[in-house]
Amino acid sequence: MKSVPVLVGPTASGKTEISIRVAEETGAVVINADSRKLYKYLDVGTAKPPPEYRHLYRLLDVLEPCEDFSAYAWAKMAEREIGRALSEGKPVFLEGASVLYLRALFYGFFPQPDIPEEVRRRALEMAESGEGYALLRREDPETARRIHPNDTYRVSRALEVLLATGKPISWWRKQSERPKYGGTFLYIDVPREELYRRIEERARRMFLEEGLVEETERILKMYPCFARWGKRVIAYRQALEYLEGKYDLETAIRKKAKADKVLSRRQRRFIKSLKPLITVSREEASAKLKDLLSQR
């Protein structure tokens, strides 16, 4: 099975900067594995690559804001893009930290059942109250054993599938398609103090220099649904609540940075479940990624 390099790391660890440099030096195709960068117009808040470098990427700007999407759908698209790059004789690697998406691509993925929005909301409410985990233990003990009761994201995900289809997510996983490619995961490990400093600096830059608030206003004019949907996305949640008058700009910046710090801790934990995982510093990442690409 062909193994594809994947550059992973917590938010603000420098993945995009490294990817651009390596792609320019090697002619590699970069496939986006960040679930939020799939959406058009969400540029500043998702820290997309600058416009002049987006030609190096595939699977950027493929969805409309407010559009629902699944790890299964992304995995099918990514699989096609990997095959296309290889058929063109180009080196290819992935960049991003959406671990659910990466697991779908490299560990096998199952068809995504349709989940009505009201079911999603109910599942989240049940997960947050603790009622949902109790239901999982009764109806899907196999999945319950693999999930911590306080992991509301994974509990609600399993619950929404159960509530919408009547079949547990463990049953759906057994319908998984075999992956075509394997992944070799290159993990950028940034010391926590340095990472938090980078997160804080980026939050301030987005709001004060890069026009996050103005971008949010433009998206709202085109997509009124973004007033609600956008609150699922860090940066846009804080920009929207600032526009609603819930707090001032300095508070929005602090809240954005705090949310990213929480996200970074969760990403670190999930990324470490990926195998094989090669841990490198930011300084070592470019050379190691080029080495992996040369082994194709």
C-alpha positions in Angstrom: 0.0 0.0 0.0 1.3 3.4 -1.0 2.2 5.6 2.1 1.5 9.3 1.9 3.3 11.8 4.2 0.9 13.9 6.4 2.1 17.1 8.1 0.2 17.4 11.4 0.5 19.6 14.5 -1.7 21.7 16.7 -3.1 25.0 15.5 -0.5 27.8 15.1 2.4 25.3 15.0 3.5 26.5 11.5 2.2 23.7 9.3 1.1 26.0 6.4 4.4 27.9 6.3 6.4 24.7 6.1 4.0 23.2 3.5 4.4 26.1 1.2 8.2 26.1 1.4 8.4 22.3 0.8 5.8 22.4 -2.1 7.7 25.2 -3.8 11.1 23.4 -3.4 9.9 20.0 -4.5 6.9 20.6 -6.8 4.7 18.6 -4.5 0.9 18.9 -4.4 -0.5 19.7 -0.9 -3.9 18.3 0.0 -5.8 20.3 2.6 -6.8 18.2 5.7 -8.3 21.0 7.7 -12.0 20.8 7.8 -12.6 24.6 8.0 -10.3 25.5 5.1 -12.7 23.6 2.8 -15.1 26.6 3.0 -15.0 29.5 0.6 -14.5 33.0 2.1 -13.3 31.8 5.5 -9.8 33.0 4.8 -8.5 35.0 7.8 -10.2 33.1 10.5 -9.0 29.7 9.3 -5.4 31.0 8.5 -5.6 29.8 4.9 -2.4 30.1 2.8 -2.1 33.5 1.2 -3.9 33.7 -2.2 -0.6 33.6 -4.2 0.2 30.2 -2.8 -3.2 28.5 -3.0 -2.4 27.0 -6.4 -0.1 24.6 -4.5 -3.1 23.2 -2.7 -6.1 21.0 -3.5 -9.3 20.8 -1.5 -9.3 24.5 -0.5 -12.5 26.5 -1.1 -14.7 23.6 -2.2 -17.7 24.2 0.0 -20.2 27.1 0.6 -20.4 28.5 4.2 -23.2 26.7 6.2 -22.9 23.6 4.1 -22.8 20.3 6.0 -19.9 18.0 5.2 -18.6 14.7 6.5 -15.3 12.9 7.1 -16.5 10.2 4.7 -17.1 12.8 1.9 -13.7 14.4 2.5 -11.9 11.0 2.5 -13.4 10.1 -0.9 -12.3 13.5 -2.3 -8.8 13.3 -0.8 -8.4 9.7 -2.1 -9.2 11.0 -5.7 -6.8 13.9 -5.3 -4.0 11.7 -4.1 -4.5 9.4 -7.1 -4.6 12.3 -9.5 -1.3 13.8 -8.2 0.4 10.4 -8.4 -0.9 9.8 -11.9 0.6 13.2 -12.9 4.0 12.0 -11.5 4.0 14.6 -8.7 5.0 14.1 -5.1 2.0 14.6 -2.8 1.5 15.2 0.9 -1.4 16.3 3.2 -1.4 19.1 5.7 -3.9 19.6 8.5 -5.0 18.5 11.9 -8.6 17.3 11.4 -7.8 13.9 12.9 -11.3 12.5 12.3 -10.9 13.2 8.6 -7.4 11.7 8.5 -8.6 8.5 10.3 -11.4 8.2 7.8 -8.9 8.3 4.9 -6.2 6.1 6.2 -8.0 3.7 8.6 -11.1 3.1 6.6 -14.3 5.1 6.3 -18.0 4.3 6.3 -20.8 5.9 4.3 -22.1 9.0 6.2 -25.7 8.7 7.1 -27.8 11.8 6.9 -28.2 13.5 10.3 -31.0 16.1 10.6 -30.0 19.3 12.4 -32.5 18.7 15.2 -31.0 15.3 15.9 -27.5 16.9 16.1 -28.8 19.4 18.7 -30.5 16.7 20.7 -27.4 14.5 20.7 -25.2 17.3 21.9 -27.7 18.2 24.7 -27.7 14.6 25.8 -23.9 14.3 25.6 -23.5 17.4 27.7 -26.0 16.2 30.4 -24.5 12.7 30.8 -27.8 11.1 29.6 -26.2 10.4 26.2 -23.3 8.3 27.6 -25.7 6.2 29.6 -27.7 5.6 26.5 -24.6 4.6 24.6 -23.7 2.1 27.3 -27.0 0.4 26.9 -27.3 0.5 23.1 -23.7 0.6 21.9 -21.4 -0.7 24.6 -18.7 -1.4 22.1 -18.4 2.3 21.3 -19.0 3.4 24.9 -15.9 1.4 26.0 -13.8 3.4 23.6 -15.0 6.9 24.6 -14.5 8.8 27.8 -17.8 9.9 29.4 -16.6 13.6 29.3 -15.6 13.5 25.6 -18.9 15.3 24.6 -17.8 15.6 20.9 -17.3 11.9 20.4 -20.3 11.0 22.6 -22.6 13.3 20.6 -21.2 12.0 17.3 -22.0 8.4 18.2 -25.4 9.4 19.6 -26.5 11.3 16.5 -25.8 8.3 14.3 -27.7 6.1 16.7 -30.7 8.4 17.0 -30.9 9.2 13.3 -30.5 5.7 11.9 -31.5 3.3 14.7 -28.1 1.5 14.2 -25.0 2.2 16.4 -21.9 3.8 15.0 -20.0 0.5 15.7 -22.3 -1.2 13.2 -21.7 1.5 10.6 -17.9 1.2 11.1 -18.1 -2.4 10.2 -19.4 -1.3 6.8 -16.1 0.6 6.2 -14.4 0.7 2.9 -10.8 -0.4 2.9 -8.4 2.5 2.5 -6.3 2.7 -0.7 -3.4 4.6 0.9 -1.5 4.5 4.2 -0.3 7.6 6.0 3.1 8.5 7.6 2.4 11.3 10.1 5.0 13.9 10.7 4.1 15.7 13.9 5.4 19.2 14.6 6.0 19.3 18.4 6.1 22.9 19.6 6.9 23.6 23.3 3.7 24.7 25.0 5.0 28.1 26.0 6.1 28.9 22.5 2.9 27.6 21.0 0.7 29.7 23.3 2.7 32.8 22.4 2.2 32.1 18.7 -1.6 31.5 19.3 -1.9 34.8 21.2 0.1 36.7 18.5 -2.0 35.2 15.7 -5.3 36.1 17.5 -4.2 39.7 17.8 -3.0 39.8 14.2 -6.3 38.4 12.8 -8.4 41.0 14.6 -6.2 44.1 14.4 -4.3 43.6 11.1 -5.8 41.0 8.8 -9.5 42.1 8.9 -11.2 39.2 10.6 -14.2 41.3 11.7 -14.6 42.8 8.2 -14.4 39.4 6.7 -17.1 38.1 9.0 -19.4 41.0 8.0 -18.9 40.2 4.3 -19.7 36.5 4.9 -22.8 37.5 6.9 -24.1 39.7 4.0 -23.8 36.8 1.5 -24.9 34.0 3.9 -27.3 35.1 6.7 -27.1 31.5 8.0 -23.5 32.3 9.1 -24.9 34.2 12.1 -25.5 30.8 13.6 -23.4 28.4 11.7 -20.3 30.5 12.0 -20.3 30.1 15.8 -19.1 26.6 15.3 -15.8 27.9 14.0 -13.2 29.4 16.4 -12.4 33.0 15.4 -15.7 33.6 13.7 -17.5 32.8 16.9 -15.6 35.6 18.7 -16.0 38.0 15.7 -19.7 37.3 15.6 -20.2 37.8 19.3 -18.1 41.0 19.1 -20.4 42.3 16.3 -23.4 41.4 18.5 -22.0 43.6 21.2 -21.5 40.8 23.7 -18.0 42.1 24.5 -15.3 44.5 23.3 -12.5 43.8 20.8 -9.8 43.1 23.4 -12.1 40.5 25.0 -12.8 38.9 21.6 -9.0 38.6 21.0 -8.5 37.0 24.5 -11.4 34.6 23.9 -10.1 33.6 20.5 -6.7 32.8 21.9 -8.1 30.9 24.8 -10.3 28.8 22.5 -7.3 28.0 20.4 -5.3 26.9 23.4 -8.0 24.5 24.4 -8.2 23.2 20.8 -4.4 22.7 20.7 -4.5 20.5 23.7 -7.3 18.4 22.2 -5.4 18.2 18.9 -2.2 17.1 20.6 -4.1 14.2 22.3 -5.9 13.1 19.1 -2.8 13.4 16.9 -0.9 11.1 19.1 -3.4 8.3 18.3 -2.1 8.3 14.6 0.5 5.7 13.7 3.2 5.7 12.5 4.0 9.1 14.1 7.3 10.8 13.6 7.9 13.7 16.0 10.0 16.7 14.8 10.6 20.3 15.8 9.6 23.1 13.6 13.2 23.5 12.5 13.5 19.8 11.5 10.1 19.5 9.8 10.9 20.8 6.3 14.0 18.5 5.8 12.1 15.5 7.2 9.1 16.1 5.0 11.3 16.4 1.9 13.0 13.2 2.9 9.7 11.4 3.1 8.7 12.8 -0.3 11.9 11.6 -1.9 11.1 8.0 -0.8 8.1 7.7 -3.1 
